[in-house]
């Protein structure tokens, strides 16, 4: 029986995502290695076979450096560092997708000294690297954007066109490898425009519309992501890709889809390891 040493790179091992992955690593007969990016890597005496990074926005650059060093030890990574970095940056993601013709909301990169006077308000304002709805704002004028710069301390932000017809809803598709494993529609709580479950949103299973599966899978191919949560917005312009999260949460979508996605991730890790061994 295959027994892999699977390293989970995370700052929080007690949360649902980490616990579920560890449960399924053990359930499928493998050995879990838990590693915090802040820990000195010279203390890691065991060579992992597979790395599963679960890197949040907190001290992101430092965590990526730890991942890069682990990769230099020849371990296989689900979502390697160079692709993880692009997907976590909303401006880099936008450029990567639009170059390949993926439909996305119209997006601008702005600085505190160069706020476009031609913007059509209201607009969505986002920090370049954020998750769970944090760092996302609705601005009705340039003064509100300037306040966001002051509050966030960022030198650059992105602004996106706002689609009121979406009514605070979006679609999250969970992709593993080249397959969409689960889909849910998220709805914001009353008075909130962000649909994130972490902010009190609700969800329900949903079916993809014609063309959405192709849009989702092409997005993950362009960004070279092996595991991701792709968010779609259904608008008057059609279905648009908002982002592809390389560290998608498991709790909500496992609950609403009734799918064991943690097990599917570990099964994919097994397949990835097998392909790597065959190609050597």
C-alpha positions in Angstrom: 0.0 0.0 0.0 1.3 3.5 -0.9 2.4 5.4 2.1 3.2 9.0 1.3 4.7 11.6 3.6 2.4 14.6 2.9 3.4 18.0 4.2 0.7 20.5 5.0 2.2 24.0 5.0 -0.1 26.1 7.1 -0.1 28.6 10.0 -3.3 27.2 11.5 -3.6 23.4 12.1 -6.7 23.6 14.3 -9.0 25.1 11.6 -11.5 23.0 9.6 -9.5 23.0 6.4 -6.3 21.7 8.0 -8.2 19.2 10.2 -10.1 17.7 7.2 -6.9 17.3 5.1 -5.1 15.6 8.0 -8.1 13.3 8.5 -8.1 12.2 4.9 -4.3 11.9 4.8 -4.5 9.4 7.6 -7.6 7.8 6.3 -5.9 7.0 3.0 -2.9 5.4 4.8 -0.4 8.3 4.5 1.7 10.1 7.0 0.9 13.8 7.7 3.7 16.3 8.3 2.5 19.6 9.7 4.7 22.6 9.1 4.3 26.3 9.9 6.1 28.6 7.4 7.7 30.4 10.4 9.5 27.4 11.6 13.2 27.1 10.6 13.4 24.6 7.8 16.7 23.1 9.0 14.7 21.5 11.7 12.7 19.5 9.1 14.5 16.2 9.1 12.0 14.2 7.0 11.8 14.6 3.2 8.2 15.0 2.2 6.8 13.3 -0.9 4.1 15.9 -1.5 3.5 19.4 -0.3 0.0 20.9 0.1 0.4 24.7 0.7 -2.4 26.4 2.6 -1.0 30.0 2.6 -3.1 32.9 3.7 -2.6 36.6 3.2 -0.8 37.0 6.6 3.0 37.3 5.9 2.4 35.9 2.5 5.8 36.6 1.0 7.6 34.9 3.9 5.4 31.8 3.5 6.1 31.7 -0.2 9.8 31.8 0.5 9.4 28.8 2.8 7.5 27.0 0.1 10.2 27.7 -2.5 12.9 26.3 -0.2 10.8 23.2 0.3 10.4 22.8 -3.5 14.2 23.0 -3.9 14.3 19.8 -1.9 12.6 18.1 -4.9 9.3 17.5 -3.2 6.2 17.6 -5.5 3.9 20.6 -4.8 0.1 21.0 -5.4 0.0 24.6 -6.7 3.7 25.3 -7.0 4.9 28.7 -5.6 5.2 30.6 -8.9 1.6 29.8 -9.8 0.4 30.3 -6.2 1.9 33.8 -6.2 0.2 34.9 -9.4 -3.2 33.6 -8.4 -3.0 35.3 -5.0 -2.4 38.7 -6.7 -5.7 40.0 -8.2 -4.0 42.3 -10.7 -1.6 39.6 -12.0 -4.6 37.2 -12.2 -6.6 39.8 -14.2 -3.7 40.3 -16.7 -3.1 36.6 -17.1 -6.8 35.9 -17.8 -7.5 38.8 -20.1 -4.5 38.1 -22.2 -6.1 34.7 -23.0 -9.5 36.1 -23.6 -11.2 35.1 -20.4 -14.3 37.2 -19.6 -13.7 39.2 -16.4 -15.0 42.5 -14.9 -13.3 45.6 -16.3 -10.4 46.2 -13.9 -7.9 49.1 -13.3 -4.8 49.3 -11.1 -4.7 52.6 -9.3 -2.4 54.4 -6.8 -3.3 56.9 -4.2 -1.9 59.7 -6.4 -3.6 58.5 -9.6 -7.3 57.8 -9.0 -9.0 57.7 -12.4 -11.5 60.6 -12.7 -13.2 58.6 -15.5 -14.4 55.8 -13.2 -18.2 55.1 -13.4 -19.3 54.8 -9.8 -20.1 52.8 -7.7 -17.1 50.6 -8.1 -15.6 47.6 -6.3 -12.3 48.3 -4.7 -9.9 45.5 -3.7 -6.6 45.0 -2.1 -4.2 43.1 -4.4 -3.9 40.2 -2.0 -6.8 39.4 0.2 -9.3 36.5 0.8 -12.6 35.7 2.6 -14.0 39.0 1.5 -11.5 41.0 3.5 -10.0 44.0 1.7 -13.0 44.3 -0.6 -15.0 47.6 -0.6 -17.8 49.3 -2.4 -16.9 52.9 -3.2 -19.4 55.6 -4.5 -16.8 58.3 -5.2 -13.1 59.3 -5.3 -13.2 60.5 -1.7 -14.3 57.0 -0.5 -11.5 55.4 -2.5 -8.9 57.8 -0.9 -10.2 56.8 2.5 -9.6 53.1 1.6 -6.0 54.0 0.7 -5.6 55.7 4.0 -7.1 52.9 6.0 -5.4 50.0 4.2 -2.0 51.7 3.9 -1.6 50.2 0.4 0.2 52.0 -2.4 -1.9 50.3 -5.0 -5.5 49.0 -5.2 -7.6 47.6 -8.0 -11.1 48.9 -9.0 -13.6 46.8 -10.8 -17.0 47.6 -12.4 -20.0 46.9 -10.2 -22.9 44.8 -11.3 -26.0 45.5 -9.2 -28.0 42.9 -11.1 -25.9 40.2 -9.4 -27.7 41.0 -6.1 -24.8 40.0 -3.9 -24.5 36.5 -5.4 -21.7 34.6 -7.1 -20.8 31.0 -8.0 -17.9 29.1 -6.5 -16.6 26.1 -8.4 -14.1 23.8 -6.7 -11.6 22.4 -9.2 -9.2 19.5 -8.6 -6.9 18.6 -11.5 -8.9 19.0 -14.6 -12.3 18.3 -13.0 -15.0 20.4 -11.4 -15.8 18.5 -8.2 -18.4 20.8 -6.6 -20.4 24.0 -7.3 -22.3 26.3 -5.0 -24.1 29.6 -5.3 -23.3 32.1 -2.5 -25.6 34.9 -1.4 -24.6 37.8 0.8 -26.4 38.5 4.0 -28.9 41.4 4.0 -27.1 44.8 3.7 -23.9 43.2 2.5 -22.6 43.1 -1.1 -19.9 40.5 -0.5 -21.1 36.9 -0.7 -18.3 35.2 1.3 -19.4 32.6 3.8 -16.9 34.0 6.3 -18.8 37.2 6.3 -22.2 35.6 7.0 -23.2 34.7 3.5 -25.3 31.6 2.8 -24.9 29.0 0.0 -26.8 26.3 -1.9 -25.9 23.8 -4.5 -26.3 25.0 -8.1 -25.9 23.9 -11.7 -23.5 25.6 -14.0 -24.9 27.4 -17.0 -23.8 26.5 -20.6 -20.2 27.6 -21.2 -19.4 28.1 -17.5 -17.5 24.7 -17.1 -15.3 25.6 -20.1 -14.7 29.0 -18.6 -13.7 27.6 -15.2 -11.4 24.9 -16.5 -9.7 27.3 -18.9 -9.1 29.7 -16.0 -7.3 27.0 -14.0 -5.3 25.9 -17.0 -4.1 29.5 -17.7 -3.1 30.0 -14.0 -1.6 26.4 -13.8 -3.6 25.7 -10.6 -4.2 22.1 -9.6 -6.5 22.8 -6.8 -8.6 26.1 -6.7 -11.8 27.8 -6.1 -13.0 29.7 -9.1 -15.5 32.5 -8.5 -18.0 33.5 -11.3 -20.3 36.5 -11.4 -23.4 36.2 -13.5 -24.1 39.6 -15.1 -25.7 41.4 -18.0 -22.4 40.8 -19.8 -22.6 37.1 -19.2 -20.6 34.9 -16.7 -17.4 36.6 -15.7 -14.5 35.2 -13.7 -13.8 37.2 -10.6 -10.8 35.2 -9.3 -9.3 31.8 -8.8 -8.3 31.1 -5.2 -5.3 28.7 -4.8 -6.2 28.1 -1.2 -10.0 27.6 -1.3 -11.9 26.9 1.9 -13.4 23.4 2.4 -16.0 23.9 5.1 -18.7 25.6 3.3 -18.6 23.8 0.0 -18.2 20.4 1.6 -21.3 21.2 3.7 -23.5 22.4 0.9 -22.3 20.0 -1.9 -22.1 16.9 0.4 -18.8 16.1 -1.3 -15.7 14.8 0.4 -13.3 17.3 -1.2 -10.5 16.8 1.2 -10.4 13.1 0.2 -10.4 14.1 -3.5 -7.4 16.4 -2.9 -5.4 13.6 -1.3 -6.4 11.2 -4.0 -5.2 13.7 -6.6 -1.9 14.0 -4.6 -1.5 10.2 -5.0 -2.1 10.4 -8.7 0.3 13.3 -9.0 3.0 11.4 -7.2 2.4 8.3 -9.4 2.7 10.4 -12.6 5.9 12.0 -11.3 7.5 8.6 -10.4 6.5 7.2 -13.8 8.1 10.1 -15.7 11.4 9.9 -13.8 
